[in-house]
Amino acid sequence: MIATRATPPENYVMKYGFWTAFNITQAALLAPLMFMQPAILARAGLYTIGMMGSIAFVGATAKQEKYLYLGGPLLAGVTIVALSGLAPLVIPATAARTLMWTENIWLYGGLAVFGGFTLYDVQKILHHARMAERGLIPKDAVNESIALELDFLNIFIRMVQILGMSRNNRR
């Protein structure tokens, strides 16, 4: 991902090569999800598409730069989500209630934060497109798409976990 972002858009062969390698790496890391039940994956995919689509629609039809101020608060939110994901490493296993809360913050807080990042990223992409039309920055569709791709993956993974947990609770 870093190599893709660092490569200038004029060198499109190398840029698309790095982007392909980045996507192959993501596919390899997400391949264990295929051992989940197909019904859970299908529902998680549909829910993710619905969530991303509706939030992207809101971001695309909103006034120009209305949601660009969300960058700072979303960064603080993703920090809290990341720290709650690391909490089981330092909290003893006997504090089950605390671990339950940190897991819920990681799952549901992460869902909210990455939904907000989707809104922010759509607005940022439109802002960069307007700047590129004026010739202020070079057009770079690959770099713009990486943020939405990562938002999609984070939301999808959380949806799979939430649906998997709800399925286990019904048993």
Backbone bond lengths (Angstrom), bond angles and torsions (degrees), N, CA, C in turn:
res aa  C-N    CA-C-N  psi(-1)  N-CA   C-N-CA  omega(-1)  CA-C   N-CA-C  phi
1 M - - - 1.441 - - 1.538 109.69 -
2 I 1.310 117.09 -43.23 1.458 120.13 -179.22 1.523 110.30 -64.23
3 A 1.339 116.58 -41.22 1.464 119.72 178.62 1.525 110.61 -65.20
4 T 1.319 117.62 -37.59 1.468 121.30 178.19 1.515 110.39 -63.33
5 R 1.325 116.63 -45.75 1.469 120.07 -178.95 1.527 111.86 -68.83
6 A 1.320 117.37 -31.44 1.461 120.42 -177.18 1.525 112.72 -79.95
7 T 1.316 118.21 -21.02 1.456 121.19 -178.22 1.527 109.70 -77.89
8 P 1.332 118.22 130.86 1.470 119.79 -179.82 1.530 111.17 -68.46
9 P 1.336 117.52 150.03 1.467 120.09 -177.10 1.527 113.93 -64.97
10 E 1.334 117.68 -19.58 1.465 119.72 178.44 1.526 111.48 -67.36
11 N 1.319 117.64 -29.20 1.461 123.06 178.73 1.535 108.24 -93.04
12 Y 1.336 115.30 66.05 1.461 119.76 -169.89 1.519 113.98 -69.61
13 V 1.320 119.96 -27.64 1.459 121.03 179.80 1.528 109.62 -65.35
14 M 1.325 116.98 -47.75 1.457 120.49 178.90 1.532 110.46 -67.44
15 K 1.332 116.73 -39.72 1.463 120.74 -179.00 1.519 110.45 -61.71
16 Y 1.340 117.61 -47.81 1.458 120.87 178.76 1.527 111.74 -68.19
17 G 1.318 117.70 -30.10 1.466 120.50 174.67 1.521 111.70 -65.11
18 F 1.337 115.94 -45.78 1.469 119.64 176.45 1.524 111.39 -63.55
19 W 1.323 115.98 -39.43 1.470 120.17 179.96 1.527 110.65 -64.96
20 T 1.336 116.33 -39.89 1.466 120.59 176.78 1.519 110.57 -63.77
21 A 1.323 117.41 -43.98 1.469 120.41 177.95 1.523 111.05 -62.29
22 F 1.319 117.21 -39.77 1.464 121.84 177.03 1.531 110.55 -61.36
23 N 1.329 117.14 -44.08 1.465 120.50 -179.69 1.522 112.03 -69.58
24 I 1.314 118.04 -35.99 1.465 120.95 176.96 1.524 110.00 -65.57
25 T 1.330 116.73 -39.93 1.464 120.74 177.30 1.524 111.04 -63.15
26 Q 1.331 116.34 -43.32 1.468 119.56 177.13 1.518 111.34 -62.63
27 A 1.321 117.15 -41.46 1.458 120.42 179.31 1.526 111.04 -62.77
28 A 1.318 116.65 -40.40 1.466 120.01 179.03 1.529 111.18 -65.69
29 L 1.325 116.65 -38.41 1.455 119.87 -179.84 1.528 112.31 -73.22
30 L 1.322 117.46 -28.56 1.465 121.21 -179.95 1.527 113.25 -92.42
31 A 1.321 117.61 -5.48 1.463 121.49 -177.86 1.528 113.36 -57.21
32 P 1.335 120.67 -35.28 1.470 118.78 178.11 1.529 113.91 -60.78
33 L 1.317 118.20 -19.30 1.468 119.85 176.21 1.530 111.54 -63.01
34 M 1.325 116.35 -22.08 1.467 119.37 -178.72 1.528 112.29 -67.66
35 F 1.323 117.45 -11.87 1.457 120.49 175.86 1.521 112.07 -82.87
36 M 1.319 116.84 -7.23 1.464 120.66 174.92 1.527 108.51 -73.43
37 Q 1.312 115.72 166.86 1.454 118.97 178.42 1.524 109.94 -68.37
38 P 1.334 117.11 137.00 1.465 120.28 -177.87 1.529 113.52 -59.62
39 A 1.324 117.27 -31.66 1.467 119.40 179.57 1.524 111.21 -64.89
40 I 1.329 116.85 -39.20 1.468 120.49 178.35 1.527 109.98 -66.45
41 L 1.330 117.54 -43.11 1.458 120.75 179.77 1.523 111.39 -64.39
42 A 1.333 117.11 -40.23 1.460 120.48 179.54 1.532 110.59 -65.53
43 R 1.329 116.63 -45.40 1.470 119.48 178.91 1.516 111.12 -64.40
44 A 1.319 117.05 -42.35 1.468 120.13 178.85 1.525 110.42 -62.76
45 G 1.310 116.85 -39.95 1.468 120.51 177.20 1.515 112.09 -63.19
46 L 1.328 116.13 -45.02 1.470 119.57 178.64 1.521 111.64 -64.58
47 Y 1.324 117.08 -42.73 1.464 120.19 178.60 1.527 110.78 -64.06
48 T 1.323 116.57 -39.99 1.454 120.56 -179.99 1.526 110.81 -66.30
49 I 1.326 116.46 -43.61 1.468 120.10 177.92 1.521 110.40 -62.39
50 G 1.329 116.80 -42.24 1.460 120.07 178.24 1.513 112.27 -63.30
51 M 1.318 116.37 -44.79 1.468 120.49 -179.75 1.528 110.97 -65.98
52 M 1.329 116.47 -49.03 1.465 119.83 -179.38 1.524 111.32 -64.10
53 G 1.322 116.35 -41.52 1.460 119.99 -178.98 1.514 112.75 -63.97
54 S 1.317 115.94 -44.79 1.465 118.52 -178.58 1.528 111.42 -69.22
55 I 1.327 117.43 -40.76 1.464 119.84 179.00 1.531 110.40 -68.43
56 A 1.323 117.49 -39.27 1.464 120.24 178.01 1.525 110.79 -65.33
57 F 1.325 117.31 -35.79 1.463 120.77 176.93 1.523 110.46 -63.34
58 V 1.323 116.08 -44.00 1.465 120.12 178.09 1.530 110.01 -61.43
59 G 1.313 116.97 -45.11 1.458 120.61 -179.79 1.517 113.12 -65.64
60 A 1.331 116.78 -36.72 1.460 120.40 -177.82 1.521 112.63 -75.88
61 T 1.322 117.49 -28.61 1.462 119.96 -177.61 1.526 113.05 -97.92
62 A 1.325 118.07 -3.50 1.460 121.23 179.16 1.529 110.01 -75.19
63 K 1.320 115.02 166.97 1.460 119.93 176.74 1.520 109.64 -60.02
64 Q 1.319 115.18 155.41 1.462 120.15 -178.60 1.524 111.30 -57.47
65 E 1.302 115.16 130.80 1.463 123.96 174.33 1.531 113.60 59.24
66 K 1.328 117.63 25.85 1.465 120.48 -178.59 1.524 112.19 -68.97
67 Y 1.323 117.33 -35.25 1.459 120.71 -174.99 1.529 113.79 -107.66
68 L 1.314 117.67 10.65 1.466 119.54 -179.59 1.523 112.59 -71.16
69 Y 1.314 117.58 -17.27 1.463 120.25 178.33 1.531 111.40 -72.43
70 L 1.330 117.92 -11.10 1.460 121.24 -176.65 1.530 114.20 -74.23
71 G 1.318 117.71 -8.29 1.462 120.43 -176.12 1.520 113.92 -56.28
72 G 1.313 118.04 -48.26 1.467 122.10 -179.33 1.521 113.19 -64.77
73 P 1.350 118.19 -52.65 1.467 118.63 178.19 1.531 113.34 -61.13
74 L 1.324 117.33 -34.67 1.467 119.40 178.23 1.523 111.25 -68.37
75 L 1.321 116.83 -34.93 1.463 119.52 176.37 1.527 110.42 -65.25
76 A 1.324 116.77 -39.90 1.467 119.84 175.68 1.531 110.47 -64.29
77 G 1.334 116.25 -40.16 1.469 120.21 179.06 1.518 112.11 -64.80
78 V 1.323 117.29 -42.22 1.463 119.51 -179.77 1.524 110.41 -69.26
79 T 1.320 117.97 -28.10 1.470 120.91 174.74 1.520 110.26 -65.95
80 I 1.326 117.07 -44.25 1.469 121.18 177.72 1.520 110.32 -62.69
81 V 1.331 116.78 -42.58 1.464 120.75 179.10 1.529 110.08 -63.26
82 A 1.323 117.30 -43.27 1.471 120.53 179.72 1.524 110.88 -64.62
83 L 1.330 117.02 -42.28 1.466 119.62 179.09 1.526 111.21 -66.37
84 S 1.326 117.44 -35.22 1.468 118.79 177.16 1.523 111.05 -69.25
85 G 1.325 117.26 -27.59 1.462 120.23 174.66 1.516 112.30 -71.81
86 L 1.326 116.74 -27.96 1.466 121.21 178.63 1.528 112.68 -88.71
87 A 1.316 117.93 -10.36 1.463 121.82 -176.15 1.532 113.65 -58.13
88 P 1.337 120.30 -38.79 1.468 118.48 178.93 1.534 114.22 -61.17
89 L 1.314 117.74 -16.45 1.459 120.12 177.99 1.524 112.24 -74.83
90 V 1.338 117.19 -25.02 1.462 120.05 -175.72 1.526 113.43 -116.58
91 I 1.320 117.63 -17.28 1.460 120.72 179.60 1.527 108.43 -89.76
92 P 1.321 118.49 132.59 1.468 119.80 -178.90 1.533 111.47 -65.67
93 A 1.311 115.77 152.18 1.461 121.43 -178.03 1.519 112.33 -65.29
94 T 1.334 117.91 -18.02 1.466 120.58 179.52 1.522 111.86 -73.89
95 A 1.330 118.17 -16.47 1.466 122.14 178.40 1.523 108.97 -90.79
96 A 1.332 115.94 64.37 1.466 121.44 -173.25 1.523 112.09 -62.66
97 R 1.315 117.18 -39.33 1.459 119.73 -178.72 1.531 111.17 -64.98
98 T 1.310 116.76 -40.62 1.467 120.79 178.01 1.518 110.51 -64.94
99 L 1.335 116.45 -41.79 1.464 119.80 177.91 1.520 111.13 -64.17
100 M 1.334 117.40 -35.64 1.460 120.63 177.33 1.528 110.14 -63.39
101 W 1.331 116.42 -42.04 1.462 120.45 179.77 1.524 111.32 -66.20
102 T 1.326 117.07 -41.20 1.466 118.76 179.84 1.529 110.94 -66.42
103 E 1.325 116.59 -35.34 1.468 118.95 176.62 1.521 111.01 -66.27
104 N 1.329 116.64 -40.64 1.466 119.47 177.99 1.521 111.76 -65.96
105 I 1.321 116.79 -38.17 1.468 119.59 176.22 1.515 109.62 -63.07
106 W 1.349 116.87 -42.13 1.458 120.04 -179.61 1.526 111.00 -64.02
107 L 1.341 116.84 -44.65 1.461 119.48 -177.29 1.524 112.60 -73.24
108 Y 1.328 116.58 -61.55 1.455 120.40 -172.09 1.527 111.86 -78.32
109 G 1.324 116.86 -36.77 1.458 119.07 174.51 1.516 111.40 -64.74
110 G 1.338 116.12 -40.15 1.459 120.20 176.83 1.519 112.05 -63.90
111 L 1.326 116.41 -37.07 1.466 120.41 177.01 1.524 110.25 -62.42
112 A 1.325 116.65 -44.69 1.470 121.03 179.41 1.534 110.96 -67.15
113 V 1.327 116.72 -43.72 1.463 119.98 -177.87 1.524 110.64 -64.90
114 F 1.326 118.09 -44.23 1.460 118.79 -178.26 1.523 111.92 -75.29
115 G 1.323 117.72 -23.48 1.461 119.43 168.57 1.518 110.10 -65.52
116 G 1.336 116.78 -41.55 1.464 120.65 175.39 1.513 112.09 -64.57
117 F 1.331 116.83 -38.50 1.458 119.51 176.84 1.527 111.32 -64.44
118 T 1.326 117.59 -33.60 1.465 120.00 176.28 1.524 109.97 -61.56
119 L 1.320 116.31 -46.53 1.453 121.06 178.13 1.526 110.80 -60.46
120 Y 1.309 116.75 -46.70 1.460 122.23 179.33 1.530 110.98 -62.59
121 D 1.332 117.10 -45.36 1.466 120.28 -176.35 1.522 112.08 -66.90
122 V 1.335 117.69 -36.69 1.468 120.10 177.26 1.528 109.45 -63.42
123 Q 1.320 116.50 -44.67 1.468 119.88 178.16 1.533 110.83 -64.12
124 K 1.336 117.34 -39.01 1.465 120.82 179.30 1.526 110.64 -65.86
125 I 1.327 117.14 -40.06 1.468 120.77 178.60 1.517 110.37 -63.14
126 L 1.331 117.19 -44.00 1.467 120.16 178.81 1.524 110.99 -65.29
127 H 1.325 117.34 -38.57 1.462 121.22 178.03 1.527 110.37 -64.18
128 H 1.325 117.17 -44.27 1.466 120.41 178.27 1.523 111.36 -65.88
129 A 1.335 117.52 -35.13 1.465 120.52 178.01 1.529 110.45 -65.02
130 R 1.331 117.29 -40.68 1.468 119.95 177.45 1.535 110.80 -65.90
131 M 1.329 116.31 -38.37 1.468 119.18 178.07 1.528 110.83 -67.87
132 A 1.331 117.24 -36.91 1.464 120.86 179.02 1.523 110.98 -68.51
133 E 1.328 117.20 -34.10 1.473 119.89 176.70 1.520 111.16 -63.05
134 R 1.314 116.42 -34.82 1.467 120.89 179.23 1.521 112.14 -82.53
135 G 1.333 117.08 -5.67 1.453 120.81 178.08 1.515 113.96 83.75
136 L 1.334 117.76 14.63 1.463 120.59 -178.37 1.525 112.46 -79.67
137 I 1.323 116.88 -31.52 1.461 121.81 177.49 1.526 107.99 -135.93
138 P 1.334 118.15 156.75 1.472 119.02 177.68 1.531 111.08 -74.61
139 K 1.324 115.82 149.72 1.469 120.53 175.70 1.521 108.66 -71.21
140 D 1.334 115.95 130.99 1.462 120.18 -179.34 1.526 109.28 -147.76
141 A 1.308 115.39 85.01 1.469 120.63 -176.19 1.524 112.58 -67.14
142 V 1.314 117.04 -31.65 1.467 120.14 -178.16 1.526 110.59 -66.38
143 N 1.327 117.22 -48.62 1.463 119.41 179.53 1.520 111.21 -62.16
144 E 1.307 117.32 -36.42 1.458 120.48 -179.28 1.532 111.00 -68.96
145 S 1.318 116.66 -32.86 1.466 119.50 -176.37 1.531 112.93 -78.29
146 I 1.319 117.91 -22.60 1.465 120.35 -176.45 1.523 111.24 -62.26
147 A 1.324 117.68 -40.53 1.465 120.37 -179.15 1.526 111.19 -62.13
148 L 1.329 116.98 -44.41 1.471 119.67 178.98 1.523 111.51 -67.59
149 E 1.320 116.55 -34.54 1.462 120.27 177.63 1.529 110.96 -63.43
150 L 1.325 116.21 -43.69 1.467 119.95 178.96 1.532 111.38 -68.45
151 D 1.333 117.41 -36.08 1.471 120.35 175.03 1.520 109.96 -60.86
152 F 1.338 116.31 -45.69 1.460 120.94 -179.62 1.522 110.99 -59.78
153 L 1.329 116.64 -46.43 1.466 119.88 -178.22 1.524 111.82 -64.27
154 N 1.326 117.34 -41.99 1.460 119.93 179.48 1.525 111.60 -64.87
155 I 1.322 117.29 -41.35 1.461 119.93 178.15 1.522 110.17 -67.15
156 F 1.337 117.55 -42.63 1.461 121.34 -179.06 1.533 111.06 -61.63
157 I 1.326 117.39 -46.01 1.466 120.39 -178.81 1.523 110.57 -61.76
158 R 1.321 116.91 -41.34 1.469 119.65 178.84 1.522 111.13 -67.41
159 M 1.320 117.36 -37.95 1.471 120.28 177.29 1.532 110.54 -63.04
160 V 1.322 116.71 -42.51 1.467 120.11 178.36 1.524 110.09 -61.00
161 Q 1.318 117.36 -43.59 1.467 119.96 -179.95 1.523 111.42 -66.03
162 I 1.320 117.48 -42.27 1.466 120.49 -179.82 1.519 110.23 -64.05
163 L 1.334 116.85 -45.27 1.470 119.65 179.76 1.526 111.19 -67.48
164 G 1.331 117.25 -37.10 1.457 120.08 177.15 1.526 111.61 -65.37
165 M 1.314 117.09 -39.60 1.470 120.39 178.21 1.520 111.06 -68.55
166 S 1.326 117.59 -39.34 1.466 118.83 179.92 1.521 110.87 -68.84
167 R 1.328 116.78 -31.88 1.466 119.98 176.81 1.536 110.19 -68.17
168 N 1.340 116.42 -39.53 1.466 119.91 179.08 1.524 111.56 -68.75
169 N 1.317 117.84 -31.43 1.455 121.02 179.59 1.537 112.26 -71.03
170 R 1.334 117.17 -25.52 1.468 120.53 179.96 1.520 112.53 -75.91
171 R 1.326 116.80 -21.02 1.469 120.08 -176.96 1.489 111.99 -72.89
